[in-house]
Amino acid sequence: MWANKIVDSLIGTMALVVVPIQIVLTIPLGCLVLVTLGLYLLPVDFIWMSLFLGPLLGLSWLWDKVPLLRIPAAILGIPAAVLGDAYGAIMPSIGEKSRITRTLVCRTWPFSLEFVAYKSLKTAPTSDLREVLSRLALENPEINTYLSNM
């Protein structure tokens, strides 16, 4: 749980930098998506999956299965979650559901793998994941709506 609290505080701190960049880039990147008929989203999604989603899920698995490697996993996973959240906020996506899913994968780390299983397989969340999701739902009404509709 301590790693998730670190991720949460770092994402909050990074918001001071990310939000102004997000505001400036929203219109130009949105226009780029329109001009390329959505083809611009292919490299954006490829970068998300290869640099952030894969490592976050792998490190989440490592966190869960090998407790002795939690510190090394945290050393790699915390920056990946924070940078992945910033990338997801700045880059365009197909709809808000996609953006919120990316956000939740990052913000639930080291429980990202459990979140993906919960979202796609409808498995019961662990108590740690339930606690993280309830905290995130209280902080953000969009996340609350998204989780209510799952």
PEWOLIN-V913935 format. One record per residue. N is the residue number from 1. RES is the residue in one small letter. NEAR is the number of other ideal C-beta (glycine too) atoms within 12 Angstrom. D_LAST is the distance of its C-alpha to the last C-alpha in whole Angstrom. Layout:
# PEWOLIN-V913935
n/res/near/d_last
N/RES/NEAR/D_LAST
N/RES/NEAR/D_LAST
This chain:
# PEWOLIN-V913935
n/res/near/d_last
1/m/22/23
2/w/16/26
3/a/36/25
4/n/34/22
5/k/22/24
6/i/22/26
7/v/41/24
8/d/29/22
9/s/17/26
10/l/29/27
11/i/35/24
12/g/21/25
13/t/16/29
14/m/29/28
15/a/24/26
16/l/13/30
17/v/20/31
18/v/27/28
19/v/19/27
20/p/15/30
21/i/19/30
22/q/25/27
23/i/15/28
24/v/14/31
25/l/22/30
26/t/20/27
27/i/13/29
28/p/18/31
29/l/23/29
30/g/22/27
31/c/13/30
32/l/20/31
33/v/25/28
34/l/15/29
35/v/13/32
36/t/16/31
37/l/10/29
38/g/18/26
39/l/15/28
40/y/23/28
41/l/25/24
42/l/17/26
43/p/18/28
44/v/30/25
45/d/26/22
46/f/16/25
47/i/21/26
48/w/35/22
49/m/21/22
50/s/18/25
51/l/23/26
52/f/35/23
53/l/31/20
54/g/21/23
55/p/30/24
56/l/45/22
57/l/32/20
58/g/25/24
59/l/37/25
60/s/40/22
61/w/23/23
62/l/27/26
63/w/37/25
64/d/26/24
65/k/16/27
66/v/16/30
67/p/13/30
68/l/10/34
69/l/19/32
70/r/22/30
71/i/18/32
72/p/16/33
73/a/31/29
74/a/28/28
75/i/18/31
76/l/26/30
77/g/39/26
78/i/36/26
79/p/27/28
80/a/35/25
81/a/47/22
82/v/34/24
83/l/29/26
84/g/42/22
85/d/41/21
86/a/34/24
87/y/35/24
88/g/37/20
89/a/31/21
90/i/31/25
91/m/36/24
92/p/34/22
93/s/26/19
94/i/19/18
95/g/14/16
96/e/18/14
97/k/19/11
98/s/21/13
99/r/30/15
100/i/33/12
101/t/32/11
102/r/40/15
103/t/41/15
104/l/43/13
105/v/42/15
106/c/46/18
107/r/45/17
108/t/48/16
109/w/51/19
110/p/45/21
111/f/39/17
112/s/45/16
113/l/33/16
114/e/34/15
115/f/41/12
116/v/29/12
117/a/22/12
118/y/26/9
119/k/26/7
120/s/14/9
121/l/13/11
122/k/10/9
123/t/16/12
124/a/11/12
125/p/25/13
126/t/21/16
127/s/13/18
128/d/26/18
129/l/32/15
130/r/21/14
131/e/20/17
132/v/36/16
133/l/32/12
134/s/19/14
135/r/24/17
136/l/33/15
137/a/24/13
138/l/13/16
139/e/20/18
140/n/24/16
141/p/13/14
142/e/19/13
143/i/29/11
144/n/19/10
145/t/14/9
146/y/26/6
147/l/31/5
148/s/13/6
149/n/13/4
150/m/22/0
